[in-house]
């Protein structure tokens, strides 16, 4: 049985009020991004990536635009050591990309790390030790002073070995489990490390504030970050970095609020892959900025390809409803949603506006390599006339009258409901042709002749009904009206011509036209037909006959 009384809050508020971040409205510039897919992401996989997969993933990260990439914990794994040496020795690291390596604040691990990173054109050496109350008391069984000494000794060794090792090195320190550490103590430890490194404008260092385990709501983390940002020594020469995990599902919110609080840098993974519930999802974080007009400095314009490589290399799946990247995130099945999207798209065409503002679509799907036909309007039994009409118009060039769209919508819903499946655009088009186009049973017209007489049209119609052919003469105020009157006369049909609409089929190579006819039956309901022919008169007659056959 669940027992909430066994839990208590494990975070600590800053000793002073830190709420300046709350006065800001949105993140107005991209942070420095550091991908940790090849470390945090890789260690979270059931089957870690092979060397070949890591290299392919590294190239993907470079293509997206990451300038800092954590490549592993080389002292802890032979595979990660080999990967790092491969990147260096095969010159796979672009000139504008800095690799990052991780090490605990332990002497033998730090020394092995510098052996592994020797010769790298540029590298961030990221050292950490845990500072939280739980880790101090339960894991290390050490005092605050002893924990601080571990951090300082590790920082000093980094500085010494960097001077002795070939390469260009930048230092990063993390008080691991920062969110479970008293902010005053985390500040004391970080400042002690900074005193060792003495960062300058030309040699900045990174202080990383990890949400190793998420203990609080995002505004608490923002206050903790603001406290650190305002009290760190050498602040102008310190890059404050965030490394949020997602235990409470707040990784993106922690990052966004932490940036408002003064942070400069984000460590995260594509799609949020990481231990437990994952790291912060950089795709979501970056695209959130993009959707508000802020350039994230990362290129997600081919999201399907990014998802494909990610899934191939990691064995993980991008969820169908993952923000911006999922297969269904732009899909609208609901009839009312589809109708709003279709009208919004028409409004954009009419207004020729530069800014995106379409109902239910926070961004233009084409910006991330998706398309409207396959990704936006999706048709199933929940769909309606707007979505069906939009598919027929945008993909097949059919501009149905409003009431006919409604009838086609019902026909589509019925088929989808019966088959318990989504209908793809070609299936919808075929259903339209089967239901409404050039239907010749039980009535059909074999031959029609027109003559203009007394200001009207006289027609002679040869028609067939259930194998019997007759010829009938009638007049009307136009050709379609005359043919309609002839059919009424021949078969004592009861209906009235209600709607007529036509347009060219611009996407047809044969320059055909399509006509739509709606007739009102004695009970007040409408029946519909469409006709397609190079001759618009013939097309309209075929549409009329189809409507009669659909009564």
N, C-alpha and C positions, 0 to 999 in steps of 0.2 A: 504494500500500500504506500502511496506517495506521502511523504512527510516533509513539508517545506520548513519546518522548525529546525531541521538539522543543518540548514544553510544560513550563512550570514554574508554580508557584503565584504568583499575581499580587497576593495580598492581604497585609496586614500585621497581625499581632496587636498588641493594646495593650501598652504597656511594663510594665504591671502586670497581675496576675491580676484578671479581672472576671467573676465567676461567681455573683453574688447572684441573677441572674435564674433560675438553675437550681433555686433553692430554692422557687420559686413553682409552683403546680400548674396554674392556668388563668387566662385573661384574665377579670377579674372585673367590668369595666365597659367600656362603649363608648368608643372614642376619639373625638376630633373627626374627622369624615369630610370629606374634600375630593375631589369627583369631578374627574378630569382627562380625562373622556371627550371633551370638546369641544376638547381640545388634543392630549394624547398619543394618545387614541383616534382622533381625527379624522386626525391626520397619518400614522397607520398604515394608512389605508384606500386602496385602489387608486383609488377615486373619492371624494374628500372630500365631506362633506355640503354640501348647498346651504344658503343662508340660511334657507329655510323649514324644512328638516330640522333645522338647528341649534336653531331656536326651539322646534320640537316636542320635541326631545330635552331641551332646557333645562327645559321645562315638566314632562317626565317626571321629571327629577332632582329638581325642586322637590316634586313629588307624592310621591316616595319618601321625602323627608325630608332631603335634603342641605341643610346650612346654609352650606356653602362650595363654590363651583363655579368651577373654572378655565375661563375662557371663551376663552382663546387667547393668541396672541403677536401683538398688534395691530400692532407695528412691522414685523413680518416678512411680513405678508400683507394685501392690501387687503380680501379677503373676511373675515378675522378682525377687521380694523378696523371694517368696516361692520357686522358682527354685534354687536360691542361697543357701537357707537353706537346701533344699533337697540334693544338692551336698555335702554340709558339713556334715550334720547329718547322711547321708547314706554312708559316706566314698566313694563317687564315684570319688574323685579327686586322680589320681595316684600320687605317691611320687615325680615323676619328672615333674609334671605339675603345673604351677602357674596360678591361676585364676586372672582375672582383673575385677574391678568394676569401674563404671563411676559416677562422681558426679560434679555438678556445684560448683563453689566457693561461696557457700552460707551456712551459719552456720547450719541451721536446716537440710539441705540436707546432709551435711557432717556428722553430728551426726547420722542421720538415716542410712547412709551408713556403718558406723563403727558398728552399732548395727547388721546390716545384715551380715557383714563379720566376725563377732566374731567367733573364733574357727577354721577359715580356716587354713590349714597347711602352706600355703604361698599365699599371695595376693598382687597384685599391685592395689593401690588406685590411680585412675586417675582423677585429678581435672583440671577443665578448666574454663576460662572466655574469653569472646570475646574481641579482641583488635583492630579490623579493624576500619578504618576511618568511614565507613558506619554504623557499629554497635555503635561506640562511639557517633556519631552525631545523628543518627536516632532512635536507640532503647533505649540506656541507657542514652543518653543526659548527658554524663559525660566527664570530662577533662581527659587528659592523666594521670595526677597524681591520680585522683580518680580511674581510671581503674587499674593502677598499685597497688594501695592500696588493691583493691579487691583480686588481685592475691596473694599478700604478706600475707594478713590476712587469706586467704584460706590455703596457704602453712603452716602457723604457726599452724593453727587449726589441720591440718593433723598430724603434728609432735606431738602435744600435745596428741591427741586422740590415736595415735599409741602407745604411751608410756603407756596409760591407758587401752588398749584393748588387750585381749588374742589373740595371733597370731603373725605371722611374716610378716611384711609389707614392701613393696617397694613403693616409691612415683613416680608419673608421673605427669607432668604438660604440658598442651597444651595452647598456645595462639590461641584460636579458631579464625577462619578466618585469619590465618597467611598470606595467599597470598594476602589479601587486607590490610595488615598492613605495615607501613613503617619498613623496616628491622632494622634500628637503634633503633626504639622504641620496636619492638619485642625482640631485644637483651637485651635492658634495663630491660624489664619486666622479661624475663627468668633469667637473672643474679640476679635480686632481689630475685626471688624465690629460686635460688640456694644458695644465701647467707643465707637464712633461713634454708635450709635443710643441708647445709654443707656436701655434699656427700664425701664418702671415698672409697678406693679400696674395702673394705669389705661391703660397703653399698652404692652402686651406685644408682643414680636416673635416671629417663628418662625424657628427654625433647622431646616432640612430636611436629612436625611441620606440621599441617594438611593443606591439600589443601581442605579446607571446601567447597569452590567454586573455580572451575578452571577458572582463569582469563587470563592465559598467555600460551605461547608456553613452552614446557618442558625445554628448555635451560635457560629460565628466572628463573624457579623454582630451577634448579640446581645451578644457581649463588646465589640465596637467601639462599639455604641450605649450600653452601660452606662458605658464609659469616658468617652464624651462627656457623658452625662447627669450624671455625678458631678464633672466638671471644668469645665463651662461656667460662665463668669461670669454673674451676675445670674440664676441658675437659676430662682429662684422667679418671675421675670418673663419667662421664656423658654418658649415652647411648642416642644417637640422633636417634629419631624415625620419620618415615614418615607415614602419613595417607592420601593418595591421593584419591580424588573423581574423577569423570570422565566426568564432564560437557562438556569438549571440546573433549572427546574421547582420552585423552592422559594419562590416569591413569597409564598404564604400562610404558610408556615412562618417565613420571615424576618420577616413582619409580626407574627405571634403572639409569637415569641420577642423581637422588638424591643420590643413592648409590655410584656412581662414585664421587660425590661431598663430600663424607665423612660420610654419614648416616650409622647407624649400624643395624637398625631395621625397619620392615615393618608391619603396621597394614592394613589388608585387608580382603576380603571375598572370599570364593570359588565361582568361576564363575562371580565375580564382582557384586553380588547382593547388593544393597544399595539404599539409598534415591536418588531421581531424576534419573540420569543416572548411578548411582552405585558407589561403591568403586573400588579400584584396584582389578583386577582379579588375585588372588594368583596362581591359576592353570597355567594361561598363564605366569606369571612372573617366577614361579619356573621352568616350562618346557622350557622356553627360556634359562635359565641357563643350564638345563640338555642337551639341544640340542647342546651346545657348550662345553660339557665335564665337566661341573661344577656340583657337587653334591648339589642339593637344600635342602637336609636333610628333605625332605618330600616324602612320598611314594604314588605315583599316579599309581602304577602298575596295579590296578584294577579300571580303570577309569569308565567302565560301572556300576560297583556297586556304586561308589561314586556318579555318576549322578543319579542313581536310588534312593538312600537314600535322596539326595538333593531334588529331585523332589517330593518325597513322603512327606517330612517334610515341605517344603516351599510352595508347590503348584505352584512353578515357573517351567519353562522349560529351559533346556540347549539348546541353539540355535543349529540348525543342522550344522552351519558353525562356531561355537565358536572354537577358536584355541585349538587344542589338544584334546578337549573333545567332540566336536559335532559329531553327527552320520555320517556326510558326509565329515568330514575334511580330511580323507584319501582317499575318493572315487574319482576315476578317471573315468569319462565317455568319455572324448575326446579320439578319436582313437590314435592320436599322443602321448598323455600323456601315454596311456595304453601301447603302443609299447615301449616307453622309459623306463617305469617302468619294464616291462617284461624283456627287455634286460639288465637293470641294475641289476635285481635279478639274471639273469643267469651269469652276469659278477662277481657278488659276489661269486656265487657257484664255478665258475672256478678259481677265484683268492684266495679263502679262506681268504679273508681279515678280519682283526679285526675291522676296522673302517667303520662306516656307511657312504655311499655316493651314494644314489640312487636318480636318477632324480625325482623331484616332491614330494619326501617324506623326509621332513626335519628330521624326526626321524623314527625309526623302530616302526611301529604300535603295534607290539607284546609287546613292552616295557610298554605300557599302557593298556594291556589286550584286544587289538583288533586283528583281524586275517585277512589274505589276502583274503581268499575266500569270506567273507561276507562284508568286509569293504574297500578293496582297489580297486580291479578291478570290477567296476559295469557296467553292460551292458545295453545300451539303443540305441536309433536310432542315437546317436552321436558317438557311439563306432566303433571300427575298428578291423582289423584282429589281431593286437597284443593282445588286451584285451581278445577277444574270444579265441584265441589260448592259452593264458596263463591260462584261466579258465579250458579249456579242458585238458591241460597238467598237471597242478598242482592238480586239484581236481579229474580228471578221468583217468589220465595216458595216454592221447592221444597226440602223438607228430606228428601233421599234417605237411605234406610238405608245404613250404612257400606259394606256389600258391594256395594250397587247403585251407590254413588259410584265404587267401583273399576271396575265394568263400564262405567259411563258414561265414566270416565277413559280406559279402553282404546279405547272407540269414538271418542272425540274425538281421541286421539293418532293413530289409524289414518287418520282423515280428513285431519288436518293434515299428516301425513307424506306421504300420497298427493298432496295438493294443493300441498305445499311452501309453505304459507302459515299465517299466524296466523289463528285463528278468533275472530271478535268475539262478544260476548255473545248477540246475536240469532241468530247462526249456531249457537251451542252449544245454545240453547233449541230451535231448529227441529230440530237433530239429535236431541235428546232426544225430541221429539214423534214424529219419524219412526221412531226406533228402539224406543222403549219405551211409547208411549202409544196405547191403543185400537186395536191392530192386529187386524184381523178376517179375516186369511187365513193358513192355509187353514181354520182353525176359527172359527166364529162362533156366537153364541147369539141366537136370535130371540125366545124367550119363556121366562119363568121364573115358576113359581107355588110358594108355600111353604105348608106346613101344620104346625102344632105338634102332635106326637103322641108319646105315651109318653116325655115328657121330652126329646125330641129334635126335629129338624126334618126333615120329609119334603118333598122338592121334585120337581116335574115340569119337566124342562128340554127345550125344543125347540131343537135345534142343527143346524147345517149344516156338512158337510165335503165340499169339492169338488163342490158342486152337489147333494148328497144330504142331505135333511132327515129327522131322526128325533127321536122323543120318548122320553125315558128318565126313569125314576123312581129315586130313591135317597134315603138318609137320611144324617144327619150330626149332629155335636154343635153345629153352628151353620150359618147359611145358606151361608157360603162353603165350609165343609167338605162340606155336602150337594151343592152344585153341582159341586164338585171330584170327589166320588165318582160323580156322574151321568156326568160326562164320561169318567172312567176306565172306567166300566162300558160306555159307548156305544162307545168306540174302543180299548179295551184299552190305555190309556195307562199308562206306568210312570213315576211321579214321586211325590215327597212334598212337601206344603206345608211350607216351611221358615221363611218370613218374611212377616209382614203388618204394615203400618204405614199410618196414615192421618192427614190433618190438613186443616183448612179452607184454602182458597186465599184468604187475607185480601186479596190485591191484586186479586182478581177481582170485577168489578162484578156478576156474576150469582150470587154467594154459592155457588160450587161447592166441592166437596171433591175431594181427590185421594187415591187409595189406591195403595200399592205392594205387589206380591206377588213373592216369590221362591220358586221351586220347585227341589228337588234332583233332578237326573236320575240314572239308574242308574250313570253313571260318576262320580258324586260332585260334578259341577260344578253351578253355579247358573244358572238362566235367570230373567230379570226382566221384569216388566210393570208398567205404571201405567195407571190409569183415572181419568178426570175426569168428574164428573157432579154434578148438584144432589142426587141421591140417593146416599148413601154406599154402600148395598148394590149399586146398579148399578155404581158406580165400582169397587168391589172385584171384582165379577164380570168387568168389562172388563179389569181388571188381571190377573186369573187367566188369562183367555183369551189376552191378549197374551203372558204368560209362556210359556204352552203353545205359542203360535205362534213364540216365540223359542228353543224347545228346540234 
